[in-house]
Amino acid sequence: VRAALVAALVAPLVLAVATVAHAEDDKPEIQRMRFVESGDELTVSTLPPGGIGKLFDTTAYEALNTGIPSSVVIRVQITPRDADTPVAEQLIQRSVVYDVWDEIYTLRIDQPGGRKTIKVKFRAEALKWLTSIEDLPVARLAVLPVDQVFVLKMVVELNPVSKETLAEVRRWLSQGNGGGLDRGGAFFGSFVSVFYNPKIADADRVLRIRSQPFYRAPP
Amino acid sequence: MRRWLMFALVAVTATRPAYADEPPALPAAGPPDPGAPTEPLPDTGPVMGPDDGPLGEPAPAQPGDGEPPLHEDNEFGPVIQIEEIDITGDTATQPEIIRRALPISVGDVLHASDKRLRDARFKVLALGFFRDVTLAVRKGSQRGQVIVDVHVVERGTLVLNRLWFGTTALSPWWLGLDVGERNLLGLGIAVGGGFIYAKQDGDVPGGRDQYAAELRVSDATVRGTPWGVSGAATLVHGSEPYRVAGPSDDNNPTSQRAFPYSRAGVRFGATYDVSALTRLSMGVRAEAIETTLPVAPTRTLPDGRVVAVDLHLDPGTSRVVTASFAFDRDTRPDPILPHAGGHLLISAELGGALLGGSYDFATIFGRYEHYWPLGSDRHAIAVKLAGGVVVGNAPRFDRIHIADVDRMLTPRALGLVLSTSAPLAILGTRADKPTYGDLGGSATVEYAFQLFRGSGKRRVYGGDVFFGAGLWGLAEQADLHARDTGVTAALPLDLYLDAGLRLDTDIGTFELTIANALGRLR
């Protein structure tokens, strides 16, 4: 009876916390994009005021000339409008590092077409190369049946962190208390603790974008 | 020539297209597989100084003989040599602690995009002493040489590890806490301690108020090496209940007795980090036990038979001296709200007269859990296995307590037994399960659903709802050799069920579960 009473008291608290925090949940942003057939491929371009430029806030933009590399990873999927199974996927990685001696930005672009290394003088140019989505091939036309409706889904990450690194950064959380009496807790139990708990995000910033639905018109 | 607009743009609705609320089921975050992009791409336009060939940047100062070789890791950008590492913001932490954690050092020659530069921030964050770490590179004294600025933002490193409180029939109330400081005087040394006091209501003959204390100190990386050391001292003033009559679910105090004991011990250990995620540890323990045992304790069974009770302790003063070894590998990217990765923990301990102890015994404990994301990262399924075996004449406190394996019971706190409640009999198996056993464990399956994830702006990083079910078991090996009932009635197994919420917040981690509530009230 006491346990049920406690549960009854705790449940509303839990739901309240969950409801408040739920507002932070990531929802994809809908953007209007331009799709074009180019040869046997579909290309995509973002349209103003859309795009992925908002990936960089002031801090991230300033960080471009710290001499520490920054990278943007773009994962693109095309799925039928009402399904999550992709018919095409692309992975694009763009990195930049500032040469503090020559004061230029060296970019490495890994995307369809292979690797390309570019040098630019100005930070704004570097930003443009990092965030431009212009005539980007995203799928072969053969995988996009005519008249079927699709959407393009894009997850863009600034400086993503590998799962291994995340595990390493937070490992101290699970290292126990240095071997005390509570052996049972270490092996069988769980832990609840209170401390200042900064958390490293999977990436400095993440954008989740969805295009408007589109379809191939019959020839 | 490109053809335009062979794709019609179809706005299904003017304001809100018919899209699912689920976020896209894209691959998990993390650096991409470099082999993934394969499709051709037209020229993207004019560039300044295309340079697809080898690096053509001015050469930096050449490293001399004996310098570390250039770290070739598919990197790009200018080659630089680290002339100096300048650390700022470390008001409490010794800069040497930070310097040792960095994967780079003065004199290193590397590309500006080197993975070590990218990882440096996380290596420092992994110390657990800082809220944030930023790095920047600036010109050094000569062309090609650079100074790496490391700016840290320190944070509070005081940790409340445990909070013990509750009420049971055996102990009307108990209260205690375990706190720690993870970065003593900025030296990277962790200290901590716990204390608990448990009131005894006096109804159980022989019982007394209990208290226990523990002090710990550890250095996870001695002078930046993979080696760590730890030490702990413990003191326990307790009383152990045991049943003298009635069935195991009978909580009548007159059916139980208790005997007093005290324990005082020290532990010393060493750890070695095989990798960032794998650790070996070894240790020694010496403990003195002082107890006044009842003479020839017996228990009257419900059918009237009288059997001897083995309290698994030597009368008077005895010693426990052991040596132990453990292996720990934790690959979970998020140990608080895990949806991927696994954690393996194996420990073996050997005690005996050879080491100067009074008890010849060995224990092996293991725990393995693995999480698999289901579809998107919002759902995960986990398998959790935990178990142990005790061989030989192990002292009572080193045996497996029933609350170790059945999380729906009140767990021991700093070694104190706080409840004598019997486990919930759900499966109708053996009713009279032992309180202490030498073979025990649990196997559970857990489903976790991502309730929400936040950035921490509202002090909450995320929450998961979970449901777990499985089996737990505890037996004394002698019980397994002979039985006088049917197989089902003899099985020392029962069902474990739990559900609740896990919260990861910027003030700590919390679990609100049914089992947790039961463990404080029964």
Interface residues (C-beta under 8 A of the other chain):
Chain A: R2 A3 V6 A7 V10 V14 V17 A18 V20 A21 H22 A23 E24 D25 D26 K27 P28 I30 R32 R34 F35 V36 E37 S38 E41 L42 T43 A63 T66 G67 I68 P69 S71 V73 R75 Q77 T79 R81 D82 D84 E89 Q90 L91 I92 Q93 S95 V97 Y98 D99 V100 W101 D102 T106 R108 I109 D110 Q111 P112 G113 G114 R115 K116 T117 I118 K119 V120 K121 E125 S132 E134 D135 L136 P137 R140 V149 V151 K153 M154 V155 E157 P160 V161 S162 K163 E164 T165 L166 A167 E168 V169 R170 R171 W172 L173 S174 Q175 N177 G178 G179 G180 L181 D182 R183 G184 G185 A186 F187 F188 G189 S190 F191 V192 S193 V194 F195 Y196 N197 P198 K199 I200 A201 D202 A203 V206 R208 R210 Q212 P213 F214 Y215 R216 A217
Chain B: R2 R3 W4 L5 M6 F7 A8 L9 V10 A11 V12 R16 P17 A18 Y19 A20 D21 E22 P23 P24 A25 L26 P27 A28 A29 G30 P31 P32 D33 P34 A36 P37 T38 E39 P40 L41 P42 T44 V47 M48 G49 P50 D51 D52 E57 P58 F76 G77 P78 A112 S113 L117 R118 D119 F122 K123 L125 A126 L127 G128 F130 R131 D132 T134 L135 A136 V137 R138 K139 R143 G144 V146 R155 G156 T157 L158 V159 L160 N161 R162 L163 D178 G180 R182 A190 G192 G194 A212 E214 R216 V217 S218 A220 S230 A232 T234 V236 R267 G269 A276 L277 R279 S281 G283 D328 D330 T331 R332 P333 D334 P335 I336 A340 G341 H343 L345 S347 F365 G366 R367 G375 S376 A386 G388 I400 H401 A403 D404 V405 R407 P411 R412 A413 L414 G415 S442 L451 F452 R453 G454 S455 G456 K457 R458 V460 Y461 G462 G463 L501 L503 D504 T505 D506 I507 G508 T509 F510 E511 L512 I514 N516 A517 L518 R520 L521 R522
